[in-house]
Amino acid sequence: MAPVLPVGPRIVNPRSRQAVGLRAAWPLTDAGGLTVHNAGEERQFDHTISSASTVTSVATERGMALSFTGGYTSLSSTNAEPLVFSGPHSGCVWVRGATLANADDSPFSHISASPYNGWMIWRTANTTYNLYVNGANRVKWASVALSEWHHLAWTWNGSTYQLYLDGLPGSSASYSTAPTSTGQTLYIGRYSWGASDYRGRIRDARLYGRALSAHDVRDIYANPDDLYQPEDDSWLWAALAGGGVGSSGPHKGSLALMGIGR
């Protein structure tokens, strides 16, 4: 069961163990999630991601998310050079796919047009997600069901790509060349080909400048809220009036969910 991310604008909590090596995080819990808040050595870079007008913030059974309809509804950032990796790195994102609107699509990418250098999570069938790097599919996640939340994560240690699905290790593949994303637009909700817009819901996309361990990935899957803190304290009064924050997960109804009381 996918943990709940609280509603409201979020920023990175630099004290979180999940902030170690973090380059960027998009909580996507509402419009406040459209700014990349970096931590660690790249903290000086904040990238505003422009949103197409048809990207909508929606309430789901697992909290707020952004909904993409499969027709020119992506988010993009052209100022993404701090997110180009020459060494070990990792990425992850929550997806809830709907039926493909096009031949293929992508929820998360940093890749050129043909010959498609860089990286992307490439969906080639309704339930099939691949990690595509530098012109080729390198490894594939196990099949995921439509209309269900799933956490897709990958790590690269300089020689091997390791995939994780819902916190558990899956397929791996040897590959020793870093993605060549320099100068390319980073997208949430599509890739560089024009008719590649994702159809489904997306939340909590992240990039790390290190190879996450299996324990790290499991922690991010199980406790996604641990990375974030509220942008202001307006959530607190609403939470107190409503009897708590969140409806499930390890910190049900607890203010610790928001980074308080650590």
C-alpha positions, 0 to 999 in steps of 0.5 A: 500500500502506497504511503500518503504524502500530506497536502500542501506546499513542501520543501526539503528538510535538510536534517532528513536522512533521505536528504543525503546526496539529494539533488532535487525533489518534486513532491507534487502535492500541489502547485507548491511542488512545481519548484525543485528544492535541492539539498546538499552541495547543489542547494544553491540551485532552485529550478522553477518548473513551468506547468502546462495549464492542463496539469491538475492537482488532484486528491487521490486515495494516497494523498495529493498528486498531479494528474496528466491526461496524455496530451501536452500536459508535462512539466519541464525545466530547461535549467537542469545542468546541476542534474546532469550526472557523470558518476553514481546517481539514483532516481525514483518516482511514484506513478499511477498509470492510466491506459496509454494515450500514445504509442509510448510515454514517460513519467520522468526523463532527462533525454535528448531527441533522437538518438535519445542520449540521457535517461528516461523511464520509458513506458512501452505498454500499459504496464511495462516501464523500462529504464532507457539510457543513451539510446537503448533500453538497459533494463525493465521493471516487473509489470505493474498494474494500471490504476494502482500506485507504484514506486519506481526507483533505479540506482547506478554505481558506475557499472550496474543499473539496479531497479527497485519496485515498491521498495524491493530489488528487481532486475539489474544490468551492467552498463558503464557509461553515464547518461549524457543529458547535458543541455537537455530539458528535464521533464516530468510527464513526457520525454523529448519526443512530441507525442510522448505525454504521460497519461496517469498520476505522478508524485514525489519524483527525486534525483540523487547524486549517489547510488542509493542502497537497498535500505535507502530505497526501502526507506524512501518507499515506506516513509516518503514524508520523511524528506519534506517539511511544510513551506509554512505553518498553515497546515498545522492549524488545519491539521489540529482542527481536523484531528491530525495529518494523514490517514494511513502509514507509519505516522498516522495522525502524528505531527512527526509526519511533518518533521516535527517532534524528531 
